């Protein structure tokens, strides 16, 4: 079974970073992307380990990135008894398209950067968002 999603878009806010009970860093952010025509859609993106640390250091609201990873659906029942669901992108690769340079040393080269984390998420073990 193949489940790979690639999206390019802009961060809607600064990434939120927190730690699992095991001490694993987890970063999450909302990303806006265009679909048909001028329609803007949003998706929640999560990543962990070293990729989460990189996201925390270098990304910010408005940064343009390309993200690839696994599409995951979360289902739950609301307090009103209605079934609900949402999708999120569990990132394993993030390419920086445009940032404001925050977190980069002056000596580092300009241009596109790419960071990849080889991470698999077994069902039920995916980080929360």
C-alpha positions in Angstrom: 0.0 0.0 0.0 1.4 3.4 -1.0 0.5 6.5 1.0 2.7 9.5 0.1 1.5 13.1 -0.1 3.5 16.1 -1.3 2.2 19.6 -0.7 3.7 23.1 -1.1 2.4 26.0 0.9 2.9 28.6 3.6 2.9 28.2 7.4 -0.2 29.8 9.0 1.6 30.4 12.2 4.9 29.7 14.1 5.4 26.0 14.7 4.3 24.6 18.1 6.9 22.3 19.7 6.2 19.9 22.5 7.7 16.7 23.8 6.2 13.2 24.1 6.3 11.4 27.5 9.5 9.6 26.2 11.1 13.0 25.5 10.8 13.0 21.7 10.4 16.5 20.2 7.3 16.9 18.2 6.6 20.0 16.0 3.2 20.8 14.5 2.0 23.6 12.3 -0.9 24.5 10.0 -0.1 24.9 6.4 -2.2 26.7 3.7 -2.0 25.4 0.2 -3.9 26.1 -3.1 -6.2 23.6 -4.7 -8.4 24.2 -7.8 -8.5 27.8 -8.9 -8.0 30.3 -6.1 -9.3 28.0 -3.3 -7.1 27.9 -0.2 -7.1 24.8 1.9 -5.4 24.1 5.3 -3.8 21.0 6.7 -2.1 20.2 10.0 1.5 19.0 9.6 3.4 17.1 12.3 6.9 15.8 12.5 9.2 14.5 15.2 12.8 13.9 16.3 15.5 15.9 14.5 13.1 17.2 11.8 11.0 18.8 14.6 14.1 20.5 16.0 14.9 21.8 12.5 11.4 23.1 12.1 11.5 24.9 15.4 14.8 26.5 14.6 14.2 27.6 11.0 10.5 27.9 10.2 8.1 30.7 11.0 4.7 32.0 10.1 4.6 32.7 6.4 7.5 30.5 5.4 7.0 28.7 2.1 7.8 25.0 2.2 7.2 21.7 0.4 6.3 18.9 2.7 6.1 15.2 1.9 4.9 12.4 4.2 2.0 10.2 5.1 -1.6 11.3 5.1 -3.3 10.3 8.3 -7.0 10.6 9.3 -8.1 11.1 12.9 -11.7 10.1 13.8 -13.5 10.9 17.1 -16.9 11.5 18.5 -17.6 15.1 19.7 -19.3 15.9 23.0 -22.5 16.4 21.0 -22.4 12.7 19.9 -21.6 13.6 16.2 -18.8 11.7 14.5 -16.0 14.0 13.3 -12.7 13.5 11.4 -9.7 15.5 10.3 -6.6 14.9 8.2 -3.0 15.6 9.0 0.3 15.2 7.1 2.9 13.3 9.1 6.0 14.8 7.5 9.2 12.9 6.8 10.7 15.5 4.4 10.5 19.3 4.4 12.1 21.5 1.7 12.5 25.2 2.4 11.4 27.3 -0.5 11.3 30.7 1.1 12.1 31.8 4.7 13.1 35.0 6.3 16.6 33.6 7.2 15.7 33.1 10.8 18.0 30.5 12.5 20.6 30.4 9.6 24.2 31.4 10.2 25.6 34.1 7.9 28.2 31.6 6.6 25.5 29.2 5.4 24.7 29.1 1.7 21.6 30.8 0.3 18.9 28.9 -1.6 16.7 25.9 -1.2 17.4 23.6 1.8 15.9 20.2 2.4 15.7 18.2 5.6 14.5 14.6 5.8 13.7 12.4 8.7 13.3 8.7 8.0 10.3 8.0 10.2 7.6 5.4 10.0 4.4 5.8 12.0 2.7 2.5 12.9 -1.0 2.8 13.2 -2.0 4.2 16.6 1.6 5.4 17.3 1.6 8.6 15.3 2.4 11.7 17.2 -0.6 13.8 18.3 -1.3 17.2 16.7 
